[in-house]
Amino acid sequence: MGLKIDSFFMPNIFGFLIEVKEELKKVTWPNQEQTIRYTILVMLVAAVVGLLLGGLDYILTSITSAIFSNLK
């Protein structure tokens, strides 16, 4: 059962939206405490990954500069 693009397009869209609404009722949403914890966790992981990538970029840039400066 899928969304077909034909002359009955609009009724299929409405049926799809009704099904989406029914499925969203089944979702278990996180409470406020979980949301705050997960948000903090995502921000910390993003910061750590950013620092690691920034450090790696700095190291590789330094190595590349040293190699090219010795070639002159």
N, C-alpha and C positions, 0 to 999 in steps of 0.2 A: 504494500500500500504506500504509494508515494504521491508527491505533488506533480500532477501532469499539466503541461502547458497546452491547453486546447480551448475550445469554446466554453468549457465549463470551469475556467480558471478561477473566477471569483468564488464560487461555492467551495472549491477545494481549498482556497486560502482560508475561508472562514472555518472550515472543518479542521484545518491544520492548527489554527489559532485556538480553537476549542480544545484540541488534543494537548497543545502546549500548556494551556491553563490547567488541565487535569493532571498533567505530569508534574507541574510545579507544586501542586498541592501535596504530592508524595515526597517532596524533597525535605530532608532534615537539615534545617538551617542552623548554623552555629549561634550560640548565645553571645552576649556582649563580651564576656571574659575570654572566650575562645577567639573571637574576632580580634581583640586587642593583642592577645598572645601571638596569634598567627601573623598579624601585621608587624609586630616587633621582630618576630623571627625572620620574616621576609626582608625587612630593612637591614637587619644584622647580616644576613647571608649576602645580600646585595653589596653591602659595604665591604665585607671580607673579600668577596670575589673582585670587587673594584680595586681594592688595595693589592691583591695578588696580581691582577692583570697589569695594574700600573707599575708595580715593582718589576714584573717580568719585562714590561716595555722599557723601563729605565735600564735594566741590566743589558738587554739585547741592544739597545741604542748605544750604550757605553761600549760594548764589545765591538759593535760595527764601527763606531767612530775611531776606536783604538786601532782596528785593523786598517781602515782607510787612511788614517794619519801616518801609519808606519809605511804605507806604500809610496808616499811622496818622496 
